[in-house]
Amino acid sequence: MRRAITSGPALPAPAAPGPGPTRQASPAPHADPARGTGATRHGGESPAHAGPHPGASPAQAARHARNAPWPYTRLDVAAARAAGHPPHPIRQFVLKTRSRCNLACTYCYVYEMADQGWRDQPVAMAPATTARAAQRIAEHAAAHDLPRVDLVLHGGEPLLTAPAALAAPVEAVRAALAATSPRTRITATVQTNGTLITRGRLAALAAAGIRVGVSLDGGLPAHNTRRVDHAGHPGFGAAARGLRLLARHPDSYAGVLCVIDLDQDPVETYESLLAFAPPTVGLLLPLANWSAPPPRGPSPSPGRRPGGTPYADWLLAVFERWWHDGARRTRIRLFEEIIALLLGQPATTETLGLAPAATAVIETDGSIEQADSLKSAYEGAAATGMALDTHSFDELLDHPGFAARQLGRDALAAGCRACELVEVCGGGHYPHRYRAGEGFRQPSVYCADLQVLIRHIATAVQHAAEQHAAVPHAVAHPPAAAS
């Protein structure tokens, strides 16, 4: 293991906002190229960004500046480039093939949180928009000689599309790549709530090489009370039927995403999901931030301190069950990512580590946006003002919101940059850092939970390595040469 991180005090949470915006202390200019040059070097908090970002309307630029000064008025992208932060190409493209959903989950970031932009989107992506998206993706892949691009069909609920048309976006991208960037291969998945999975849809997706991921918050009806349809009826029954059908097609099965609910028993939640034989489980912290804090769950049990680390406690209960299981029955992405980062391996997710963001979203109307999860912060937080007809994906790389998520350590709060866990935590998931009127340069609202979780996993990995080293291993001898 590159280093053991097993103890140490938790960072203090940022101070609660007072009458005016609370600002991070300004570090030395040479230590923070993302802060720009000129007036910023002398004035500390003076805007460094030269003007409205490309594509943004005056209203969009004003909204970003008001809600998130970092990065929209304090990041000079050109200065960051000059200071040694090159752009990194986009490798994952999320196509919002449908903007509406057949469920009305009470915690959905698309429909129930700060951003209501879905109301202005067409119901489905038109064939012409799909074709233009394919051209732009192939153009980007060719320009950067990408060996692979990842496509995610998303929504809304993408399976609202008729089975015969489900694979059309992926086939369009394949055709465009074959013409423009023939060395680039493609992986494709569809993320669904599972309620519309049928044999016909699975056959159509499998024929196109599209794997299926399902969102479900546990394997029992009680775990999914927040996942209801528009009439308030539970969606679990239909989702469970769909998952049981998907489990019979392991080559098509990408895994399950589960949002943590502190009201549910963690081990029961985990073990109930195993009944659906998922190859991977993604355990997701609820989208929350300093201005819209996460639910804290039920009242603390006797002996448990109020305001502690309930999300770490929940996750560690699952980790202990998973880590000490006699057989590895599924992969849990969060735990494996932490272990990989502790061992010095690169991250494959934007929620941990310091790897640059590499995901772009294409809405049903052809607008180009940042990650959907930003919609939990404020109205228009994911908007760029760019569209397929007028902008390339290379232009997105210089959008200040996107560029900020490619700066690694230099995009983080001062306390995060100094923390020994920074290469593993990476400051936490970008939307979790948000505070209204300040932006995205605070520690994660889950900072204390992440520290406890990472340190515990680091201890477990270190102990396992020590036990392995202590076991004598027989020396293998080559067979004797034949006479």
PyMOL commands that set and color helices and strands:
alter all, ss='L'
color gray80, all
select helices_A, chain A and resi 29-31+33-35+39-43+58-67+69-72+77-82+117-120+127-143+158-160+163-165+168-180+199-207+221-224+236-247+250-252+266-274+310-323+333-342+372-376+393-397+400-404+408-411+414-418+422-425+430-433+447-470
alter helices_A, ss='H'
color red, helices_A
select strands_A, chain A and resi 92-96+148-154+185-192+210-215+253-259+280-284+331-332+359-362+367-369+383-387
alter strands_A, ss='S'
color yellow, strands_A
deselect
rebuild
show_as cartoon
